Amino acid sequence: YLTFDAEFKWTNDKTPHVPIMSGGLLAISRKWFFEIGGYDSSMKGWGGENLDQSLRIWTCGGEIVSAPDSYVAHMWRDGSEKTKAKYKVGAGDAVKNRARAVKAHLGDWYKKTLSFPSFKRWQRQDLDTSSITDSFSDLTCENFEWYLQRFKYIYRDAGVLPSEVFQIAAVEVEGSSLCLELKTLGWTNFGHDDEIVLKECTDTHTQPQSQWWHGSNRLENGSCCGSLRAWNTDQCINGRGVSTGAEKVPTHTCNLDSGKEVSLTPSSDDGEELLLKVGLKDNCISLEKGSKLLTVVPCKDASKWFKRKPFTPIEYEMLSSETKAMWGGDN
């Protein structure tokens, strides 16, 4: 599936449909390839062609389906002369290709792409995408909101496009405000396993700090949300990777079909103080007594949390009122 920083992530679900294909694992008819305009003539080297082609195919009337019984041979670069690339990719070309692809297809959501550090230079420099848009201008194609609606089981039900983002702040800390944050990763969906730590709460969500969270992943009934995802990253709290007494709480690449893994649950009738439950047992993430370290304890002994500075992110605000009403009413 497509993320707003022009990455694509693997996903498994019960449908054969593929929102974004890998660039080297496809078969397409010659007729259809040229009908939607072929490859972008201004693309440099490689990278991003799969985003452009996937969005053209879906929005212009086609489909991408998986072929699970097929076999594809792929030669990996192992450093030997035999597998050495016979071409060169210029510095920054792949990022530019991806930027052009999403600018051509995402409409207003391109503003969201520009908020990521890897696309910062394009905030001040315009990109000509006419070689993409002109190539299928004679076709009747849908817009990007149609694509989000087509794959609402990813963007809505799996929380990839959240309606609310917030900090998770500790209640029982004197003299400072401490919030959960990824230990090493900033804003990127090309991440790696990490862990959560407590850091001084920031008051702005415009800087690439992984201290903002939202519900993510489908529950067993297909609705949201079974886990918590660090906003603008691919990392979810690994609720099944911890047990009582754990000295660190890991994160991993979100599994959109995780089921119930992590949840914020009211700890009292007023609903403001929350427990951070993990896994299927009655365990919770908690502050270690007398320290600012995290551990996992039985929920009856756990410290409390609260949602700090919740807001509606730009990617949700850009949805039409009709789509917002539909997403809120047919979940």
Sequence and secondary structure as in RCSB ss.txt:
>XXXX:A:sequence
YLTFDAEFKWTNDKTPHVPIMSGGLLAISRKWFFEIGGYDSSMKGWGGENLDQSLRIWTCGGEIVSAPDSYVAHM
WRDGSEKTKAKYKVGAGDAVKNRARAVKAHLGDWYKKTLSFPSFKRWQRQDLDTSSITDSFSDLTCENFEWYLQR
FKYIYRDAGVLPSEVFQIAAVEVEGSSLCLELKTLGWTNFGHDDEIVLKECTDTHTQPQSQWWHGSNRLENGSCC
GSLRAWNTDQCINGRGVSTGAEKVPTHTCNLDSGKEVSLTPSSDDGEELLLKVGLKDNCISLEKGSKLLTVVPCK
DASKWFKRKPFTPIEYEMLSSETKAMWGGDN
>XXXX:A:secstr
 B TTS B     SSSB SS  TTS    HHHHHHTT S TT  SSSSHHHHHHHHHHHTT   B  TT      
   SSSTT  SS   TTHHHHHHHHHHHHHHGGGHHHHTTSGGGGGGGTS    HHHHGGGTTS    HHHHHHH
THHHHTTT SS S EEEEEESS SSS EEEEESS  SBSS   EEEEEEE  S SSSS S  EEEEEE TTS EE
EEEEETTBSEEE TTS  TT S EEEEE  TT  S EEEEESSTTS SEEEEETTTTEEEEE TTSS EEEEEGG
G   EEEEEEE  HHHHTS HHHHHHHHH  
